[in-house]
Amino acid sequence: MAGHLDFWTKGEVRAVIRFLNAKGVPPGELHSQLVEVYGANVMKQRQVYNWCDKFNKGQTSCTDEARSGRRRSSITDDNIQQVNEEIQKDRRVKIRTVAETLHISKSSVHRIVYHTLGYRKVCARWVPKQLSEVHKDTRMGLSLTHLSRYHVEGEEFLERIVTGDETWMHYATPETKRDSMTWKHFGSPPVRKFKSVPSAKKLMATVFWDCRGVILVDFLPGGEHINAARYCETLDRLRSAIRKKRPGLLSSGVILLHDNATPHTATVTQDWLTRQNWEVLDHPPYSPDLAPSDFHLFGALKRNLSGQSFGADDELKRAVLQFFKDCGPSFYWGGMNSLVARWDKCLNKFGDYVEK
């Protein structure tokens, strides 16, 4: 009785196939004999047919033919260095241009740029002005001064700050592309959005607020312009509003934070602030990123008004006032508290703009 072999090699089995094939044993019967001696896992019948065909065509070796191996990759240390040099020379260079310059595929350049070198191509962020070294030094100096004062006085310092600014509000503010994003399937037709611009009709509002909420919203009548005299009238109304809505703040001392617009820095305005004994928190020029109204309040207001249309001043005013009413105390406190974080970031960025 024939024995069963538990240990064998591929070369041994293929030599047996060559031997039996030379004797004229059909591939099907040959496979049965292999299974009988070597077991069911020795080789599939299809593989037996393939080896018999190879031997019939003249192959004498019982080993696999040499393969070409892994395809040569363009991602070499030399190419990585050259791609990096091309990007360093021109930060706006396109992947297609780099591929044509170095004579390698675009897919290889893409993998080098994104996965190996870790680059990401982003849009430039608009900033109000190219800051000079003097501007940066001023921003750093004031940020350090305010931070030092905050660490000494704590939250009491923020609670005394009243900040304000002017902003335009349009009768119709178009939605942004992000606000109009919709869900769709891959096979759905593309979603289109027609380009639109804010309406010509608009209304200016001067808004003053603190860490607890809005204190005064002063809408500018049509045909009038903000000047020092008009701004002082608004400050008179602000003082009355503080007396009603923030008892004790006038006696503890108001710290007014506004920007360096001409009506705010005019001699008439400075005289008014001196008479009322109000402290003005120094604000660096060209720095909306350090003004809570600009980086926190007005952006949220404009997003709320986007996509809406109004037919008259009263409708627009009601919508603005309703938005301020709907914002909870945490919204206003968060805006004022984030001012501290922005002073700190301004220092860490050596006076450059704080984006978020």
C-alpha positions as CSV (number, residue, x, y, z in Angstrom):
1,M,0.0,0.0,0.0
2,A,1.4,3.4,-1.0
3,G,2.4,5.7,1.7
4,H,1.3,9.4,2.3
5,L,4.0,12.1,2.2
6,D,3.4,14.9,4.7
7,F,6.5,16.9,3.9
8,W,7.4,17.9,0.3
9,T,8.6,20.9,-1.7
10,K,7.2,22.7,-4.7
11,G,10.2,21.7,-6.8
12,E,9.7,18.1,-5.9
13,V,6.1,18.1,-7.0
14,R,6.8,19.9,-10.2
15,A,9.6,17.3,-11.0
16,V,7.0,14.6,-10.6
17,I,4.6,16.4,-12.9
18,R,7.4,16.6,-15.5
19,F,8.2,12.9,-15.1
20,L,4.6,11.7,-15.4
21,N,3.7,14.2,-18.2
22,A,6.7,12.8,-20.2
23,K,5.2,9.3,-19.7
24,G,2.0,10.5,-21.2
25,V,-0.2,10.6,-18.1
26,P,-3.2,12.9,-18.7
27,P,-3.2,16.0,-16.4
28,G,-6.5,15.0,-14.7
29,E,-5.1,11.6,-13.7
30,L,-1.8,13.1,-12.9
31,H,-3.5,15.5,-10.4
32,S,-5.3,12.5,-8.8
33,Q,-2.0,10.6,-8.3
34,L,-0.5,13.7,-6.7
35,V,-3.4,14.1,-4.3
36,E,-3.1,10.4,-3.4
37,V,0.5,10.7,-2.4
38,Y,0.9,14.4,-1.2
39,G,-2.6,15.2,0.0
40,A,-5.4,17.4,-1.1
41,N,-3.5,20.7,-0.6
42,V,-0.6,19.7,-2.9
43,M,-1.7,21.7,-6.0
44,K,-4.9,22.7,-7.7
45,Q,-5.9,20.9,-10.9
46,R,-5.6,24.1,-12.9
47,Q,-2.0,24.5,-11.8
48,V,-1.2,21.0,-12.9
49,Y,-2.6,21.8,-16.4
50,N,-0.5,24.9,-16.5
51,W,2.7,23.1,-15.7
52,C,2.0,20.3,-18.1
53,D,1.5,23.0,-20.8
54,K,4.8,24.6,-19.9
55,F,6.7,21.3,-20.1
56,N,5.0,20.5,-23.4
57,K,6.2,23.8,-24.8
58,G,9.8,23.0,-24.0
59,Q,10.3,24.4,-20.5
60,T,12.8,22.2,-18.5
61,S,13.1,24.2,-15.3
62,C,10.8,23.3,-12.4
63,T,11.1,26.8,-10.8
64,D,9.1,29.9,-11.5
65,E,10.3,32.3,-14.2
66,A,12.1,35.4,-13.0
67,R,9.7,38.3,-12.6
68,S,10.4,41.9,-13.5
69,G,9.9,42.9,-9.9
70,R,8.3,46.0,-8.5
71,R,7.9,48.9,-10.9
72,R,10.5,51.5,-10.6
73,S,9.2,54.5,-8.6
74,S,9.9,58.1,-9.4
75,I,9.8,58.9,-5.7
76,T,13.5,59.0,-5.0
77,D,15.5,61.1,-2.6
78,D,16.9,63.1,-5.5
79,N,13.4,63.8,-7.0
80,I,12.1,64.8,-3.6
81,Q,14.8,67.3,-3.1
82,Q,14.3,68.7,-6.6
83,V,10.5,69.0,-6.1
84,N,11.1,70.8,-2.8
85,E,13.5,73.2,-4.5
86,E,11.0,74.0,-7.2
87,I,8.3,74.8,-4.6
88,Q,10.8,76.9,-2.6
89,K,11.5,79.0,-5.7
90,D,7.9,79.6,-6.5
91,R,5.2,78.9,-3.9
92,R,2.5,79.2,-6.6
93,V,4.0,76.7,-9.0
94,K,1.6,74.1,-10.3
95,I,2.1,70.3,-10.0
96,R,1.9,70.0,-13.8
97,T,4.7,72.5,-14.2
98,V,6.9,70.7,-11.7
99,A,6.2,67.4,-13.5
100,E,7.2,68.8,-16.9
101,T,10.3,70.4,-15.5
102,L,11.6,67.3,-13.8
103,H,10.3,64.9,-16.4
104,I,8.3,62.7,-14.0
105,S,4.6,61.9,-13.8
106,K,2.1,64.3,-12.2
107,S,0.9,61.5,-9.8
108,S,4.5,61.0,-8.5
109,V,4.9,64.8,-8.0
110,H,1.5,64.9,-6.2
111,R,2.5,62.1,-3.8
112,I,5.9,63.8,-3.1
113,V,4.3,67.2,-2.5
114,Y,1.3,66.1,-0.3
115,H,2.5,62.9,1.4
116,T,6.3,63.1,1.5
117,L,6.9,66.8,1.9
118,G,3.6,67.6,3.6
119,Y,2.7,70.7,1.6
120,R,-0.9,72.0,1.3
121,K,-1.9,74.6,-1.2
122,V,-4.1,77.3,0.4
123,C,-5.6,80.6,-0.6
124,A,-4.1,83.8,0.7
125,R,-6.1,85.5,3.5
126,W,-7.0,89.2,2.9
127,V,-5.6,91.5,5.6
128,P,-6.3,95.2,6.0
129,K,-2.8,96.4,5.5
130,Q,0.8,95.3,5.1
131,L,2.1,95.9,8.6
132,S,5.4,97.6,9.0
133,E,7.8,96.8,11.8
134,V,6.6,99.9,13.6
135,H,3.0,98.7,13.4
136,K,4.0,95.2,14.6
137,D,6.0,96.7,17.5
138,T,3.0,98.9,18.5
139,R,0.7,95.9,18.4
140,M,3.0,93.8,20.5
141,G,3.5,96.6,23.0
142,L,-0.2,97.3,23.5
143,S,-1.0,93.6,23.7
144,L,1.6,93.1,26.4
145,T,0.3,96.1,28.3
146,H,-3.3,94.9,28.2
147,L,-2.3,91.3,29.1
148,S,-0.3,92.5,32.1
149,R,-3.2,94.5,33.3
150,Y,-5.6,91.6,32.8
151,H,-3.4,89.3,34.9
152,V,-3.4,91.9,37.7
153,E,-7.1,93.0,37.6
154,G,-8.6,89.7,36.3
155,E,-12.1,89.6,34.9
156,E,-13.0,92.9,36.5
157,F,-10.9,94.5,33.8
158,L,-13.0,92.9,31.1
159,E,-16.3,93.7,32.8
160,R,-15.5,97.4,32.7
161,I,-14.7,97.4,28.9
162,V,-17.4,98.9,26.7
163,T,-16.6,98.5,23.0
164,G,-18.3,99.9,19.9
165,D,-18.0,100.5,16.2
166,E,-20.0,101.4,13.1
167,T,-21.1,99.0,10.4
168,W,-23.2,99.1,7.2
169,M,-26.2,96.8,6.9
170,H,-27.7,96.3,3.5
171,Y,-31.4,95.8,2.6
172,A,-30.4,92.6,0.8
173,T,-27.3,90.6,1.8
174,P,-26.5,87.7,-0.5
175,E,-25.8,84.3,0.9
176,T,-22.2,83.1,0.9
177,K,-21.3,79.9,-1.0
178,R,-20.8,78.1,2.3
179,D,-24.2,79.1,3.6
180,S,-25.9,77.8,0.4
181,M,-24.2,74.3,0.5
182,T,-26.7,71.5,-0.1
183,W,-26.6,67.7,0.0
184,K,-26.7,65.8,-3.3
185,H,-26.0,62.4,-4.8
186,F,-23.1,61.7,-7.2
187,G,-25.6,61.3,-10.0
188,S,-27.6,64.5,-9.2
189,P,-27.3,67.5,-11.5
190,P,-24.8,70.2,-10.3
191,V,-26.1,72.9,-8.0
192,R,-25.7,76.4,-9.3
193,K,-25.7,79.7,-7.5
194,F,-26.1,83.0,-9.4
195,K,-23.7,85.7,-8.5
196,S,-25.3,88.6,-6.6
197,V,-24.0,91.7,-4.8
198,P,-25.4,93.5,-1.7
199,S,-28.1,96.0,-2.4
200,A,-27.3,99.7,-2.9
201,K,-29.8,100.6,-0.1
202,K,-28.1,100.3,3.3
203,L,-28.3,101.6,6.8
204,M,-25.4,102.5,9.2
205,A,-25.6,101.5,12.9
206,T,-23.3,102.3,15.8
207,V,-23.3,99.4,18.3
208,F,-21.9,99.5,21.8
209,W,-21.7,96.4,23.9
210,D,-19.9,94.7,26.8
211,C,-19.5,91.3,28.2
212,R,-23.2,91.1,29.2
213,G,-24.8,92.2,26.0
214,V,-25.7,95.2,23.8
215,I,-26.0,98.5,25.6
216,L,-26.9,100.8,22.7
217,V,-27.7,100.6,19.0
218,D,-27.7,104.0,17.3
219,F,-29.0,104.0,13.7
220,L,-27.8,106.9,11.6
221,P,-30.6,108.7,9.8
222,G,-30.5,108.8,6.1
223,G,-28.4,111.6,4.6
224,E,-26.3,112.1,7.7
225,H,-22.6,111.2,8.1
226,I,-20.5,110.2,11.1
227,N,-18.4,113.1,12.3
228,A,-17.0,114.1,15.7
229,A,-20.1,116.1,16.7
230,R,-22.5,113.2,15.7
231,Y,-20.3,110.7,17.5
232,C,-20.4,112.8,20.7
233,E,-24.2,112.8,20.5
234,T,-24.1,109.0,20.3
235,L,-21.8,108.9,23.4
236,D,-24.3,111.1,25.3
237,R,-26.9,108.4,24.5
238,L,-24.5,105.7,25.5
239,R,-23.9,107.3,28.9
240,S,-27.6,107.4,29.5
241,A,-28.0,103.8,28.5
242,I,-25.1,102.7,30.8
243,R,-26.7,104.4,33.7
244,K,-30.0,102.5,33.1
245,K,-28.6,99.1,32.0
246,R,-25.3,98.8,33.9
247,P,-25.8,100.4,37.3
248,G,-22.5,101.1,39.0
249,L,-20.4,101.0,35.9
250,L,-20.1,104.8,35.6
251,S,-18.9,105.1,39.2
252,S,-16.4,102.2,38.9
253,G,-15.1,103.7,35.6
254,V,-15.9,103.0,32.0
255,I,-13.1,101.7,29.8
256,L,-14.0,102.5,26.2
257,L,-12.5,100.4,23.4
258,H,-13.0,101.9,19.9
259,D,-10.8,102.1,16.9
260,N,-8.8,105.0,15.5
261,A,-11.3,106.4,13.1
262,T,-11.3,110.2,12.7
263,P,-14.5,110.9,14.6
264,H,-13.2,108.8,17.5
265,T,-9.8,110.6,17.8
266,A,-11.0,114.1,17.1
267,T,-10.3,116.8,19.6
268,V,-14.1,117.3,20.3
269,T,-14.4,113.6,21.1
270,Q,-11.3,113.6,23.3
271,D,-12.6,116.6,25.3
272,W,-15.9,114.8,25.8
273,L,-14.2,111.7,27.1
274,T,-12.0,113.8,29.4
275,R,-15.0,115.6,30.9
276,Q,-16.7,112.3,31.6
277,N,-13.6,110.8,33.1
278,W,-13.8,107.8,30.8
279,E,-10.7,105.8,30.1
280,V,-9.9,104.9,26.5
281,L,-8.2,101.6,26.0
282,D,-5.3,102.1,23.5
283,H,-6.0,100.4,20.2
284,P,-3.3,99.9,17.6
285,P,-4.0,101.2,14.1
286,Y,-5.0,98.8,11.3
287,S,-6.1,96.2,13.8
288,P,-9.6,94.9,13.3
289,D,-8.4,91.5,14.5
290,L,-8.0,93.1,18.0
291,A,-11.4,94.8,17.9
292,P,-14.2,92.6,19.3
293,S,-16.9,94.2,17.2
294,D,-15.0,93.3,14.0
295,F,-13.8,89.8,14.8
296,H,-16.9,88.7,16.8
297,L,-20.1,90.7,16.7
298,F,-20.4,92.1,13.2
299,G,-19.5,88.9,11.4
300,A,-22.2,87.0,13.2
301,L,-24.7,89.8,12.5
302,K,-23.9,89.7,8.7
303,R,-24.2,85.9,8.6
304,N,-27.6,86.2,10.2
305,L,-28.8,88.8,7.7
306,S,-27.5,86.9,4.7
307,G,-30.2,85.6,2.4
308,Q,-32.8,88.1,3.8
309,S,-34.3,91.1,2.0
310,F,-35.9,94.1,3.7
311,G,-38.2,96.8,2.2
312,A,-37.7,99.6,4.7
313,D,-35.4,100.9,7.4
314,D,-37.8,99.7,10.2
315,E,-37.8,96.1,8.9
316,L,-34.0,96.1,8.9
317,K,-33.8,97.7,12.3
318,R,-36.2,95.1,13.8
319,A,-34.1,92.3,12.4
320,V,-30.9,93.7,13.8
321,L,-32.3,94.3,17.3
322,Q,-33.9,90.9,17.3
323,F,-30.5,89.3,16.5
324,F,-28.8,91.1,19.4
325,K,-31.7,90.0,21.7
326,D,-31.5,86.4,20.7
327,C,-27.7,86.2,21.4
328,G,-27.3,84.9,24.9
329,P,-24.9,86.2,27.6
330,S,-22.4,83.5,26.8
331,F,-22.1,84.9,23.2
332,Y,-21.1,88.4,24.4
333,W,-18.8,87.1,27.2
334,G,-17.1,84.8,24.7
335,G,-16.4,87.7,22.4
336,M,-14.9,89.8,25.1
337,N,-13.0,86.9,26.7
338,S,-11.5,85.9,23.3
339,L,-9.8,89.4,23.2
340,V,-7.4,88.1,25.9
341,A,-6.5,85.1,23.7
342,R,-5.9,87.4,20.7
343,W,-3.6,89.7,22.7
344,D,-1.6,86.6,23.6
345,K,-1.5,85.3,20.0
346,C,-0.5,88.7,18.8
347,L,2.6,88.5,21.0
348,N,3.4,84.9,19.9
349,K,3.1,86.0,16.2
350,F,5.5,89.0,16.9
351,G,2.8,91.5,16.1
352,D,1.4,89.9,12.9
353,Y,-2.3,89.6,12.3
354,V,-4.3,87.1,14.3
355,E,-6.5,85.1,12.0
356,K,-8.6,83.1,14.5
